[in-house]
């Protein structure tokens, strides 16, 4: 019996064919199923026994009877597929679980696989039914793809994808003598319609995946699998040799003749991704393009991106999704190897009939790779003398087309990468842990600094979801503390890094406008002291770029005149340098204060090439996680620690949103780290005004009174020789008039104050300063009362060696994390951030962030509150 489906399979096909025709005859079954007369008669006898058809009636066809349950079920499959399936194509085939699962990942529905006749075959079935000999000892089991005439459904061959490749790497075996190509079930009208594009791929599973893609998207296309890159050339006959013998003659598969008219029809060659590097595949593609062009087709090539796990179009759908596959097909462009002939033919046609549209000729010229050939063709087209089609028109049009194709190709590659990243499983907490560890491998960072740097690096990939962005201010007291090394390490982790070394102000602003980069500014102290124009451009970029919609206006040249232009400035930035930043920039930054490493502290040597390879998987995971979480981050409204001021809450919001989305210990870790770093910045504000208010508050606390005369207050402020008040102007300490001018900025003016001895002097009451203290200084309450996360052990407890290991004390003796334990007035108690010596002479330290709050301070008779525990 001619056929490979098995008796039951062939019987099901026969039932479907008879039901579609409404009657049964042996000759009709022979034509529909490709079987011999004896087999057709046998099938009819079985259908008669089952009650599908009536008894013989001479030479007349047998009538179709009411279907029994089995026949109904077989026929219903064809009706329910909602595919354009010829009547003779059989319903369901059998696939083993592992084969069905492998094909399901390409989003090919079972109904299409059934209709195409795809099924699992054993080693014996493969050998016996396909007539394949040899390969002793090999297991030839696998998935069988039957080849059929798309119009009649007649079987014309088959190919098996082996479960175990043969020695030498062969994954496929074809039925001997098969000269045809594989087409999934398709409406025969599409074969005749020149408006329906043809897509030629290598593997049968790619053709099925594209047919399913078209069905899902409501599109029309005819997918054709060549059965390998050279599979479109088959043995088509024999020709005599000089010695009187004969040898096989190869030529294009007769399946190409199934398309009645190739002229002007779009034919997209979408071979596997190795076509970009494999010379054999490239040669096959060029030959196929020439063959199709000789038939009059408009030949295009689609480049399948070489993403991880992607080989053919089927893999692209599985890994990157439908949109990526459609983008790749949409970016197909004229094939350069065939374009020269197409251009010559189009120009010749225009010479005979100038009323034709010249655009196809221009497109063919644009597809030619060689520049000199393009110029020659453009000259030939211009010589036709079509009105308006001159060299001045053709040249820009060709350049426009080539740029358009380039952008489409880039967009297709981007869509493929994006789709793959969206499907990549990434654990946010584990990713942040890995980022922390990688940074600390090369730079000595505290746990808080590494946590914030990791969050910030991930934030650069999710910048599209943020309304605000914090700057990282990487500073140190002297050189060689690791600032540049931290920038080097961050540069390999962040999105679109842009180092500003040597870049002009105009180029910097335009780069930010065009690319939304992450700007890395090193040697900031030298930048702000250097070229005035550059310093102003960078200051404008930094002052406005922390919030979405920020811009910096600069005059640019346009038509020989200077016109104002608003450059967008929003985007993440890291600023490294010695010393302080301008107040406005510092206010938008999270401080990362580095110190020179001890001899006992070791880090890995930073070799950029090696570090890039190590960072690449982290970068890919970061990009994937950000893509997957983008909408969640956009909608996030994280709880903010009250100890942060309004600006700090704004810039820290995107980092906390990331921490909350990452889960596990990161919501707590992020808040702890930001309190440590930003709290330090709040207590030690770079602005002289807040520092003055803080030192005045400390002076009042030390005085034990609610009033101080201006002269007494100045003396207390200047008592600390390290403070700015001791050497305020020309070596002289701060004087009452100068103090009054500074406090006037906060709306505070001196008043007449009665002294205990009865004298009246100019000075200040604590109640006059209380409003400014509340507005511009951090609260004096313990951090535990400000933010109470879930219960954890204190970072310094001996029991906490695992759960909170990243928060172990950096030194043996806990410190305040801000300033020395002595306030601006060396003889006065601290401000509540750092704790001074107690009355018993013992050092007192700030409680751990997660220790129980200390007892509330006792109220003094005059209304003042002691800040000492």
N, C-alpha and C positions, 0 to 999 in steps of 0.2 A: 504493500500500500504506500503510495507516495504521500508523505506528510510526516510531521515531527511531533504533533500534538498528543499522540496517544489516542486510543479508541474513544474514550469518553470525551476527550477534548474535541475531536473531529465530529463526534455526534452532536455536541452542543453547537458547533459552527453550522452544521447542517440544519438543525432546528431553526436557528436564527435566519439562515438564508431562505428556508422554505416559508417562514412566517412573513418575511419581508416581501417575497414574491407572491404569496397567496396560493401557491400551488407547488407541486413537486414533480420533477422529471429527472431521469438519470443524466441526460446531456447537460441540463442546467446545473446540476450539482457538480459535474465534472468541471465545468467552466468556473463556477464560483469557488470551489475548494481546491482545484488543481489536483484532483485525484483521477485514477483510472476508472474505466467503466465498471469493473467488478466491484470496486470499493463503493462506487455510487449506488449500485444496486443493493449492496449489503446495508448501507446506511438507510436506504428507503425501506428495506424489509424491517429493520429495527424500529423505525418511526411508525410503520404500520402496526407492529405489535404493541407499541405504546399508545396507539390511538392518536398520533399526531396527524397522519395522512390516511386517506382511504385506500381501498384495495386497488389492484391493477385494473385498468379500463382500456384494454387494447393499447393503441399507440398514443392515446390521449394522456395529458398530465393528470396526476392524481390530485384530488381536491384536498384542501387543508381542513382538518376537523377541529372541533373544540379542544383546546390544549388541556392536557392534564396538569396536575400541580407541578411536576418536575419540569415539564416543557415551559410552563408559564414562568417559572422562576428563572430559567435560562434566558428566555426572551426578554424578561423584564429588565435584566441588567443592561441590555443594549438601549432600552428606552429611557432608563434613568440616568444615563451618564451625562446627558445634556451636552454631548460632544458631537462634532460633525463626523460621524463614523459611517463608512459605507455599510450597506446592508449585510454583506457577506462576512464582515469581520466578526470574529467569535467573541462571546462573552467570557466569563471569568477564567483566569489561568491560576495555577497554583504557584505560590512563592513561599519558600521556607521563611521562618520568622526572621532570621538574620539578614536574608536578602530583602525582605519587605522593609525592615528597619533601615537598611542602608539606602534604599531608594526613597524612603519617606523623607529623609533629611533634605532631599532636593525639592521638596514640596510638590512631588508628583503624585496626584491622587490615585488611589487604588483603581478607580473606574477607568482611568486612562491606561494604566498598566494592564488591566484586564482586557480592555478593548484592543490594545496593541499586541496582546498575546504573550507578554513577557512572563516567563515562568522559570522555576528552578529545575535543573536537570542533574541527574547523577552521572557518575563516570560512565556507566554502561549505556545510559540513554544518549549521552553525548557521542559515544563511539558508534553505537548501532544506528541511531536515527539520523545523525548527520553524515554517517559514512566516513568518519575520520579514523585513519589507521596510524600506526606508529606510536611514538611517545611511550614506549614500554616503561612500566613502573611509575608513570605519572598519573596523578589524579585529575581527571578532566571534568570534574563536577563544577557547576557554576550557574550563572544566569543566562538563559537563552533569549535572544532577541530575534524573532522571526522577521524576515523581509517580505513585504507584500507589494503588489501593484496597487497604488493608491486609488485607482479607479474601480478595479474589479475585486480587489481584496485577495487576489490569487497569490499564494505563497510562491516566492521566487528565490528564496535562499534563507540563510540564518547565520548568526554569529553568536558565540558563547564567550562571556567574560568569566574567566576561570577564577575559582576561589584561591588556587595556589598557582602562581605564575610558573611557567615552564623554566627549565634550566636555560639561562641566557636572557631571562627577563620578559618573555612573551606573556602578556596578560589575556590575549584574545586568540580564539581559533575560529576561522571562517569555514563554512560548508564548502567543500571542494567544488570548484566550477562556478561559484556564485559571481555573477557579473553586475549585481545591482547594489543600490544604496538603500539606506533605511529612512523611511518617512513615517512619523507617527500618524495615527488616523487623522484624516483631513477632509474637509469638504472639497469634492472634485472641482467645484466651481472656482475655488481659490487657485487651483493650478492654471486655470485659463485666464484669470484676471490679472493683467499686468500691473494693476495698482497695489496688489498684495505683495509685499517684499518677501524675498527668499533669504533664509539664513542658513549658511552651510557651516557645520561644526564637525568635529572629529568623531565623538563618541555617541552611541545611541542614547545613553542616559542624558547627555546634554540636549539632544534633540527633543526628548520627552519632557525635560525640565522647561525648555523654552516654549513648547506647545502648551504646557500647563500654565506658564507665566502669561502667555497671550490670552488664554481662556479666562484667567483671574482678572486680567485688566481689560477685558472686552476688546482686545485688539485682534487684528488679522495678520497672520504670518504663516509661511510654510517653512518648517524646520526640516533640514536634510542632514543626515549624518553620513559622512563619507567612509566611516569605518577605518579611521586612521588618516594621517595627513596625505598619504599617497593613495588611499583607498578609492578615490574617484577615478583612478586609472585601473582598468581591469583587462583581463584577457578577452579579446573580442573575436578572436579567430586564429587561423594559422596562415603562414605564407611560406612559399617554397624557398629552399636555400640553394646555394650554388652546387652543392654535392648531390642534389636530387632529393634531399629530405625536406623536412618542414620544421618550423619553429613557431612558438606562440607569438601572436601579434597583440600588442597592448594598445589601448586607446581609451578615450573617455567612456565611462560607464553608460550603457543605454538608458539608465535611469534619468540622465539629463534630458533625454527626449520626451520624458513625461511632461515637461514644460513646453507647451506648443509654440510659444512666442517669447523669446528672450529680449527682443529689441526694446531698449529703453527701460527694461525692468530692473529694479534695484535688487542687487544680489550682494549680501553682506557676508564676507568670510570672517568667521569668528573662531579661529583655531585656538588651541590651548595657549596658556600664557608663555610657554617656553618658545613660542614663535619669535619672541624678542631676542632670543639668544641661541637657539638651535638652528644651525645652518641647514640641516635636512628638512626641517619643518618650513623654514623660510623658502627653500627652493620649491617645495611642494605648493606653498601658497602662491608663489609667483607664477608657477605653471598653471595652476587652477585659475588664477585671475586672467591670464592671457587666454585660456580656453573660453572662459565665460565672456570676456570682452569680444572675442572673435565671433561669438554668437549674437552680439549686439547688446549685451547686458551692461548696465551701469554698475560697475564693480566698486565696492567699498570694503574697507577692512575695519574691524572692531578689535581693539587691543584689550584682551582680558588682563587686568592688573595682576601682577605677581605678588598678591597679598599672601600672608601665611595661610596655608591650608587651601589655597585656590589654585587649581590647574585649569579646568575647563569652565564653561559658562554654568554648568550644573553646580560646581563647587562655589562659584560666585554667588549664586542664589542661596545656597545653603549657608554660607558664611556671612555674606553681606546683605542679603535680602533682595527683594524685587526691584526696589528703586535703584540700587546699584547696577543691577543687570540691565535695566531699561536705560540708565544713563550711559552705559558702555555701548549699547546698540545705537543710542541716539548720537553718540560722539563718533560713529563710524565715518571715515572720510575716504575720498577717492583713492584707490590704490595706485601708488606712484608708478609701479611697474607697468600698469595698463594705461596710465594717464596720458603718456606720450602718444600712443596710438589713438586714444579717444580724442585728444586735442587735434591731431591731424585730420581725423575723420570729421570732427565738428567744423573745423575751418573749411574743409573741402565742401561740406554741405552748405555752408554760408556763401561760398563763392557761387554756387549754383542757384541759391535762393536767399537773397539778402533779407527777405521778410521773416526769416526764422529768428528765434530768440538767441542772441549771442551768449547768454549767461552760461549754458552748458559748456561752451568752448572755453570761457574764462575760468570756470571751475576746474576743467581738465588741465588748463595751463597752471593754475595755482597748485594742483596736486603733484606736478613735476618737481622732483627734488633738486635737480641741477639748476643753479641760478642762470647760467648762460643759456641753457635750453629754454628756460622760461622767457628770457628776453627775446630769443629768436622767435619763439611761438607768438609772443605778444606783437612782434613786428609783422609777422605773417597775417595775424588777425587784423591789425590796423590797416594793412595793405588792401584788405577787402573793401575798405572805404564805406563801411556802414555809418550813416550819420550819427555822430556822437561817440562812436567807438574808436577813440584815438588812443595813442600810447599814453597820453596824460590821463585818460580815463582807465585804461586797462591796468596800468601799474598800481595805482592806489587800490583798485578793486581786488587785484590779486593779493596784495599785502593784507587787505582787510579780511579776505577769506582765510588766508593762512593763519592769521591771528585768531580768528573765530574758531578754527579747528583746534588750535593749540589750547584755547581756553576750555573748549568742550572736552578735550582729552584730559586736561587737568581736573575738571569738574567730575568726570567719570571716575578717575582714579581716587579723588577725594571721597566720592560717594561710596566706592567700594571699601575704602579704609574705614569710613565712618560706620558703615553697616557692620563690618567685622568688629569694631570696637564696641558697638552697642550690644553685640551678642557675647562679649567676653565676660566671664564671671570674675568679679573683683570684690574683695572684702575691704571696705574702707578703713577699718581699724588696723588691719594687718598692713595695708599700704602705708598708712601714716607711721606705723612702727618702723617699717623698712626705710622710709625717708629719713626718719630721725637717726636710725643707726648708720645710714650711709653718710649723712652729714657729719656725725660725730666721729666717723672713721678718719676724716681729713682735717677737722677743725676741733679745737678744744672749746666745747660749748657746755653750759649748764643744761640741766634737764628742761628747764623752762624755756631757755633760748632755743634749744633744738626742737622742742614741741611747736613753738610759734613759727620757727623757720619752716618746718615741715608743713604746717597748716597753710602758711603763706605760699609755699611752692605749689601746693595743690590748688590754692585759690587762683593762681595765675591761669590754670587750665579752665576754671569755672568763672572767669571774669564776666562772661555774658550774663550770669545770673545776679551779679552784684550791683547795688546802687552806690556803694562806697568801696574804696580800696585803701588799706593802710600801706604806708611806706615803711620799709625796714630801714632804720638808721643804725648802721654798723659803725661803731666808734671805738676809740681806744685812747688812752692818755699819751702814748708814744708810738713810734713806728714798730713794725715787726711783731704785731700782736695777732695776726691772722685775718685782717680785714679783707685783703685781696684774695687770700685763699678761700674765704667763705664765699666771695663773689664768684670765684672760679667754680666752686662746687655747686652753687645755686644755678649758675648758668647752664649746667648740664641737666638740670631737673625741671626748669621752668618753661613756660610756653613763650615762644617767639622772643628769645633774648636779644637785647640790643645793647652792646657796650658803647658808651659815648666817647671813648678815647679818640680824640682827634676829629670828632664829627663837628661840622659847622652848625650854628644855631638853626639856619634855614633847613638844612638836611635833617636835623633832629626833629624839628616840628613837623616836617612833611612825612617823615617816617612814622611818627606817632599817628598822624592823620590817616595814613594809608594802611598801616599794618597792625595797629593796636598792639605794639610790642610790650614786653616787660623790660623797662629801662634799667640798666645797671650803671650807676654813676660812681666812679671811683675818684679818690683824691678830691672830695667835695670841697674841702677847706681851700685848696689851691684854686678850684673853679670859681668860688665866690670872691676870691681876692684877685682873680686874673682879668682877662679881657671883659670890658664892661658889657658889650653887646651879648656876648656868650653868657655871662653871669645873669643878665636880665632875662634872657630867653629861658634859661633853666629855672630861674626863680619863678617866672610866670608859668612855666610848665608844672612846677611843683605846687605852687600856691592854689591852682585851680584844678589840677588833675586828680585829686583824691575823690571827686564826686562825679557821677555820670552827668554828662552835659556840660562839664567844665570846658572852658576855651580860653585862648590867649590871642589877643588881637595884635596883628603885626602888619605893617605895610609891605606889600609885595609889588613887583613890577608887572604892569599889564598895559600893553599897547603904549609903550614909551612913557607911562606915567605910573606913579605910586598910588595904589589903592589899598584900603584896609581889608584884611582878611582874617576871619576868626578861625584859628587852628584848634581843633578838638584836642584836649590834653588828658582826657580820662584814661587811666591805665595803671597797673601796679608798677612800683618803682622801688629800687633799693639804693640807698645812698651811703657811701662809705667814706670816712675821713676822720682826721684827728680833731678833737674839740667839739664845739657846739655848732648847731645849725641855726640859721635865722629863726626867730621865734615862730613865725607863721608856718614854716616848714616843719619845725620840731613838733608843733601842735598836731600835725597830721601823721606823725610817725610813731612806730613802736621801737623803743630803744633796744639795741643789742650791743651791750658794752662788753668788749672783749679785753682780756688781759693777756700779757705774755705768758706762755706756758712754762710751767716748772720743769726742771730737769727730769722729774719723775713722771711727767705727763708725756705720753707718746701718741703720735698720730701717724697714719700711713703716708708715705711719700706720694704726692699727687703727680701722676703722669697722665696727661690729658687723654692720650689715645686709649690707655687701659681704662681710665675712669669713664670715658664715653661708653665703652662696651658694657661696663658694669651698670651704668645708669640707664641704658636703653630700655631694659625690661620695666624699670620703675616708671620711666617716662610714658611708656605705652599704657601701663596700668593706670597711671594718673589721668591721662587723656581719656581712657575708656570710662573710668569711674565718674569723671566730671560730666561727660556726655550723658551717661545714664542717670545722673542725679540732677541734671540741670534744672528741670522744672521744679523739683522738690526744693532745691536751693533758692530758686526764684521766689517761691511762696513762703519760705521759712521766715519766722519771726522769733528768733531765739531769745530766751530770758537773759537779761543783761545784769552783771554785777553792779550794784548801786555805787560801789566805790569808784567806778570809772566816771569821769565827767562826760558831758553830752558829746563832745567831739570824739572822745575815746570810744564811747559806745557806738557811735556811727561807724568808725573805721574798723572796730573789732567785730561788728555784726557779721560780715561774711565769713570770718574765721570760725566764729561760734556756730554758724549755720552748718559749716562743713563738719565740725566736731560732733554736733548733734546727729547729723546724718550718718557719720561713721559708727556711732554707738560705742558699745563696750565702755571702757574707762575714759574715752576721749572727751565727752562733755565736761566731766569733772577736771580732767587734766588740762584742758584748754583754758577753763576759767581760772584755775590756779595759776597757770603760767602767765596769763594776761594780767592778772592782779599783781603778780610779782614784778613783771616788766613795766607795765603801764603805771602801776602804783608808784613804782620808783620814779617814773617820769613825772607823776603828779606831785609827789612830795618834793621833787628836786627839779621843779619847772625851770626851763632855760630862761624864762622871762624874769627880769629883775624885780618887777612889781610883786608877783606872788612870793618870791623869796623874801622880800621886805615884810610882807604881811605875815609870813610864817615866822620870821625872827621876832617880829613885834609880839605875836601871840606867845612865843616862848618867853619873851621878856616879861610880859604881864603875868604868866604863870609862875615865873620865878620870884616876882616881886610880892606875891601874895596879896595884892591890892587890885582894885578895879579902876585905878586912875594913875596916870604917870605924866609928869611934866615933860615938855618937849626936850629940855636939856637933859633931864635924867634918862629919858628913853634913848636919846642919841648916845649917851655915855654907855648904856648897857649894850646897845647895838655895836659900838666900836670896840667893846672889850675883847671881842674875839678877833685877834690879829689876822686870822685867815679869812675873815669875812670881807666883802667888798666895802663895808661901812667904815672899816678902820683906815682905809686909804681911798676915800671917796673922790677927792679932787686935789690934785697936786700934792699928794702926800698928807693931806689933812683929813681928819675924820668927818663923817657926816654931821652937818650942822642943822639946827632947828629949821631955818628957812628952806634948806634943801629937802629936809624930811617933809615939810609941809607941801612943797611942790610935787613930790612923789605921791603922797597920799591924796592930793587933790584930784589925781587921775581917777580915783575910786569914789569921788564925792565926799571925802573925809576932810574936814577942816578943824584946826585946833580951836579950843574954846578956853574960857577962863575957868580954872580949876582951883578950888580951895584946898590948900594943903593941910595936913594934920596940925602943923604949928600955927595955922591961921592965915598964912600968907596965900595970896592969890597969884597963880602963874598960868601961862599958856601951856596947854597940854591936851591929853586925850583920855576919854573914858572908854572902858572895854565895850560898853554897850554901843558906842559909836562905830567900833570896828567889827562888831559881831556879824553884821550883814555881809561885809566884805570877806570875812573869814569863811563864812558859810558858802559864799559864791565861788571863791577862787582857790580855796584850799581843800584838800581831802578831809573827810570827817575824821574825828579823833577816836571814833569807836573801833573796836577790834574787828579785823576782817571777818572773823567767824560770824559776827552779828550782821555783817553786810551781805554775805552770801553763804547760804547753808546748803551745800550739796549733800548727797547721800552719805551716811556715816562711813568713814574710812579710818584706818589707823593713822596716827601722825607719821609724817614721812620719816622722822628721825627715830621712831621707836624701834627697838631691837627686833620686835616680832615682825616688823614690816620689811621683810627681805625679798618678798616675791611680788605681792600685789601692787605695792607702790615703790618698787625698786628704783624707778626713774627719779624719784623725788628724795633720795637720800641726801643728807646735808652735804654741801660742797666742801665744808671745812669741819674740823673736829668740834669747834665751838660755834653754835648757831649765831648768825648775825641778823641784822635788821633787814638786809637787802637793799638799804637805801644809803643813809649817811652814817657817819660815826655816831657812837652813843652819846656824844656830847653835842649840844645844839650850837647854833650860831653864837650864842653867848656862853662861853665855856663854863661859866659858873652856874648856869641855869639848867633846870630840868629840860628834857627833850620835849618834842612836840606831840609825842604819842606814837610816832613812827619808829623812832629809836629811843630806847629807855636808858636813863642815866643811872648813876649810883644812887642807892637808897640812903636813908639817914644812918643806917648801920654800917655804911661803907662797903656793902656788898654790891657787886654788879647785878643789875637787873636786865633781863633780855625780853624782847617781845615774845609773847606766847606763840606757839606753833599755829599755823593758819587753821588747822582743824582740831586744835585743843579746845577744851571747854572754855567759854569766855570767863575772864577774870571777874571778881566781884566788882560791882559798880563803884566808881570813885566817890569818896565822901565829899559832901558839900561843906564848904567853909562858911563861916558866919557872914562874910561880906558878899556871898553869892558866887565867889570864884570856885572853880572846880580843879582839884588836883589831878594832874595827868600821870602821877606816879602810882603804880599798883600798890 
